[in-house]
Amino acid sequence: MKILLFGKNGQVGWELQRSLAPLGELIALGSSSEDHCGDFTNLAGIAKTVRELAPDVIVNAAAYTAVDKAESDVELARIVNAAAPGVLAEEAKRCGATLIHFSTDYVFDGSGTQPWKETDTTNPLSVYGKTKRDGEQLIIDARCKHLIFRTSWVYAARGGNFAKTMLRLAQERDQLSVINDQFGAPTGADLLADVTAQCMHQASERSDVSGIYHLVAGGETSWYDYACFVIEFARRSGLSIKVVAESIKPISSSAYPVPAQRPKNSRLDTHKLQNTFNLRLPQWQIGMVRMLTEIGENK
């Protein structure tokens, strides 16, 4: 099996290099790769790459993820998040490849409190969400074999993330204010990569699994409770924490204005994925403890 991976240097792409390597010949490209084009602003270039390599599976971990910047950088976000996946889908259809693509909870408007199902109507609030939704639709319209994984609140030990930011601020400040009216499940890039590999392997032997799947860790939390969990774990682990628990204050989204509106309800129902692929998704705390332990040992 020949696997072509785009976005190799991102958090998910980095983990995918590890998880996909045992499954076949893996060709991993970033935006600055030299032998083949991996630059999603070059639509003709990525189409040529697929035609030259003729992979069995295309995995797209590349995306424009600067959510606030996308509000003023609309065209670039559209090209990377919608047009480029559309090109990959057309080329996948042409060569008979399966396309695996990652999307987001931002395709929903975040209303209500129930976990979103794959069949629920999308209604993105931001440019980022709209371009990701459009990318999904272009893949579906191309009628290639595909797996689209919607996820949320992604983190990794490599690179920056919310937990690392909270740890740094907790060591610097006497008080912290954290949003408490947005809910989701922190999901490790390593979990995404491992589940992707499992699903890809099964999809190679099954013809009935194309579609959209929600893929997040189990459970739910708010950003506020997430921060409290991270800081308390660090405190118990012996890290010097300046802020006391009573000085971590919950605030509403309206108290922290940003250019792009975030969905308040980012809960995603994962029953379809777990039932289709016979998988069990662990609670979010398990991956978070593992990541915090890893970054603590590397300091």
C-alpha positions in Angstrom: 0.0 0.0 0.0 1.3 3.4 -0.9 0.3 6.2 1.4 0.7 9.9 0.6 0.5 12.2 3.6 0.2 16.0 3.4 0.9 18.3 6.3 3.6 16.2 7.9 4.9 18.9 10.2 1.7 19.8 12.0 0.7 18.2 15.3 -1.5 15.6 13.7 0.8 15.1 10.7 3.8 14.5 12.9 2.0 11.7 14.8 0.6 10.3 11.6 4.1 9.7 10.3 4.5 7.3 13.2 1.2 5.6 13.1 1.0 5.1 9.3 4.6 3.9 8.7 3.9 0.2 9.5 0.9 0.1 7.1 2.8 0.6 3.8 5.1 2.8 1.8 4.7 6.2 3.4 5.5 9.4 1.5 5.1 12.4 3.8 5.1 16.0 2.5 5.1 19.4 4.1 4.5 22.8 2.5 8.2 23.2 1.8 9.0 19.7 0.5 11.3 19.7 -2.5 10.9 16.4 -4.3 7.1 16.8 -4.6 4.7 19.7 -4.1 3.0 19.7 -0.7 2.1 23.4 -0.8 -1.7 23.7 -0.5 -1.6 27.2 -2.1 -0.3 25.5 -5.3 -3.4 23.6 -6.5 -1.9 22.5 -9.7 1.2 21.4 -7.9 -0.6 19.1 -5.4 -2.7 17.6 -8.3 0.5 16.8 -10.1 2.0 15.2 -7.0 -1.0 12.8 -6.7 -0.8 11.9 -10.4 2.9 11.3 -10.3 2.8 9.2 -7.1 -0.5 7.4 -7.7 -1.1 6.5 -4.0 -3.6 4.0 -2.7 -4.4 6.3 0.2 -4.1 10.1 0.5 -4.1 11.5 4.1 -4.7 15.2 4.4 -3.4 16.6 7.7 -2.8 20.1 6.2 -5.1 23.0 7.1 -5.3 26.7 7.8 -5.9 26.7 11.5 -5.3 30.4 12.5 -9.0 30.8 13.5 -9.0 34.5 14.3 -6.6 35.5 11.4 -8.9 33.7 9.0 -11.5 36.4 9.5 -9.3 38.8 7.6 -7.4 36.2 5.5 -10.5 34.7 3.9 -9.0 33.8 0.5 -6.0 31.9 1.8 -8.2 30.0 4.3 -10.6 29.1 1.5 -7.8 27.8 -0.8 -6.1 25.7 1.9 -9.2 24.4 3.7 -11.6 24.0 0.8 -10.1 24.3 -2.7 -7.1 22.1 -1.9 -9.0 19.2 -0.3 -11.4 19.5 -3.3 -8.5 19.0 -5.7 -7.2 16.0 -3.6 -10.7 14.5 -3.8 -10.9 14.8 -7.6 -7.5 13.3 -8.0 -8.4 10.5 -5.5 -11.4 9.7 -7.6 -9.3 9.7 -10.8 -6.7 7.2 -9.5 -9.0 5.2 -7.3 -7.4 6.2 -4.0 -9.1 6.6 -0.6 -8.9 10.2 0.8 -8.7 10.7 4.6 -9.3 14.2 5.7 -9.6 16.0 9.1 -12.3 18.5 9.8 -13.6 20.3 12.9 -16.4 20.9 15.4 -16.4 24.5 14.0 -18.7 23.4 11.2 -21.5 23.6 13.8 -22.9 26.7 15.5 -22.4 25.3 19.0 -26.1 25.7 20.0 -27.7 23.4 22.6 -26.0 21.0 24.9 -26.4 17.6 23.1 -23.3 16.1 21.4 -23.4 16.8 17.6 -24.1 13.8 15.3 -22.7 13.4 11.8 -26.1 13.9 10.3 -26.8 17.2 12.1 -27.1 20.3 10.0 -23.9 22.4 9.8 -24.0 26.1 10.5 -20.5 27.5 11.0 -20.0 30.8 12.8 -16.6 31.7 11.5 -14.6 31.9 8.2 -12.5 29.0 9.5 -15.6 26.9 10.1 -17.1 27.8 6.8 -14.0 26.9 4.8 -13.7 23.6 6.6 -17.4 22.8 5.9 -16.9 23.7 2.2 -13.9 21.4 2.1 -16.0 18.5 3.4 -18.7 19.2 0.8 -16.2 19.2 -2.1 -14.9 15.9 -1.0 -18.4 14.4 -0.8 -19.3 15.9 -4.2 -16.2 14.3 -5.8 -17.6 10.9 -5.0 -14.2 9.4 -4.1 -13.9 6.9 -1.4 -13.3 8.9 1.8 -13.1 9.1 5.5 -13.7 12.6 7.0 -12.8 12.8 10.7 -14.3 15.8 12.6 -12.4 16.5 15.8 -11.9 19.3 18.4 -9.6 20.8 21.0 -6.5 19.1 19.5 -3.3 19.1 21.5 0.1 17.4 21.3 3.3 17.3 23.4 5.0 18.8 20.3 4.3 22.4 19.7 2.1 24.8 21.6 -1.2 24.0 23.2 -3.7 25.3 25.8 -2.3 23.1 28.6 1.2 24.4 28.1 -0.1 28.0 28.0 -2.0 27.4 31.3 1.1 25.9 32.9 3.3 28.8 31.9 0.7 31.4 33.1 0.2 29.5 36.4 3.9 29.9 37.1 3.9 33.6 36.3 0.6 35.0 37.6 -1.3 35.3 40.8 -4.7 35.1 39.0 -6.1 33.5 35.9 -9.4 34.0 34.1 -10.6 31.1 31.9 -13.7 30.7 29.8 -16.3 28.4 31.4 -19.1 28.4 28.8 -17.5 26.4 26.0 -17.6 22.6 26.2 -15.7 19.9 24.4 -13.2 17.1 24.8 -9.4 17.7 24.6 -8.1 15.2 22.0 -4.5 14.2 21.6 -2.9 14.2 18.2 -1.5 10.8 19.0 -5.0 9.4 19.6 -6.2 10.9 16.3 -3.2 9.3 14.5 -3.7 5.9 16.0 -7.4 5.8 15.3 -6.8 7.0 11.8 -4.4 4.1 11.2 -6.9 1.6 12.6 -9.7 2.9 10.4 -7.5 3.2 7.3 -6.5 -0.5 7.7 -10.1 -1.6 8.0 -11.3 0.7 5.2 -8.8 -1.0 2.8 -10.7 -4.2 3.3 -14.2 -2.8 3.4 -16.2 -0.9 0.7 -19.0 0.3 3.0 -17.4 2.8 5.3 -17.0 6.0 3.3 -18.4 9.0 5.1 -18.0 11.5 7.9 -17.1 10.4 11.5 -16.7 12.3 14.7 -13.4 11.5 16.4 -12.7 13.0 19.9 -11.6 11.6 23.2 -14.3 10.5 25.6 -16.0 12.7 28.2 -16.3 16.5 28.2 -15.1 19.5 30.0 -15.0 23.3 29.8 -11.9 25.4 29.2 -12.0 26.4 32.8 -12.2 22.9 34.2 -9.6 21.8 31.7 -7.2 24.5 33.1 -8.0 23.5 36.7 -7.2 19.9 35.9 -3.9 20.7 34.2 -2.7 23.1 37.0 -3.7 20.7 39.8 -1.9 17.9 38.1 1.2 20.0 37.8 0.9 21.1 41.4 0.7 17.4 42.6 3.7 16.6 40.4 5.8 19.0 42.2 5.9 21.9 39.7 6.2 25.3 41.3 2.8 26.9 40.7 2.2 30.5 41.7 -1.5 30.8 41.2 -3.7 29.2 43.9 -6.9 27.3 43.0 -9.2 30.0 44.4 -7.6 32.6 42.0 -8.5 30.7 38.8 -11.7 32.6 37.8 -14.3 31.4 35.4 -15.5 33.9 32.8 -18.0 33.9 30.0 -17.0 34.0 26.3 -18.4 37.6 26.1 -15.8 38.7 28.6 -13.0 37.6 26.2 -13.8 39.0 22.8 -11.9 37.6 19.8 -12.4 38.2 16.0 -13.8 34.7 15.3 -16.8 33.4 17.2 -16.3 30.0 18.8 -19.0 27.4 19.2 -20.0 27.0 22.8 -21.1 23.4 22.4 -18.2 21.4 20.8 -19.4 18.0 22.1 -19.3 15.4 19.3 -21.1 12.1 19.3 -18.6 9.3 18.5 -21.0 6.3 18.5 -20.9 6.0 14.7 -17.1 5.7 14.6 -16.9 3.3 17.6 -19.6 1.0 16.2 -18.4 1.0 12.6 -14.8 0.3 13.4 -15.2 -1.6 16.7 -13.1 0.9 18.6 -13.2 2.4 22.1 -12.2 6.0 22.7 -10.6 6.7 26.0 -11.6 9.5 28.4 -9.8 12.8 27.7 -8.1 12.8 31.1 -6.0 9.7 30.1 -4.3 11.3 27.2 -3.9 14.6 29.0 -2.1 13.0 31.9 0.2 11.2 29.5 1.0 14.4 27.6 1.6 16.4 30.9 3.9 13.6 32.2 5.8 13.6 28.9 6.5 17.3 28.8 7.4 17.3 32.5 10.0 14.6 32.0 11.5 16.5 29.1 12.1 19.7 31.0 
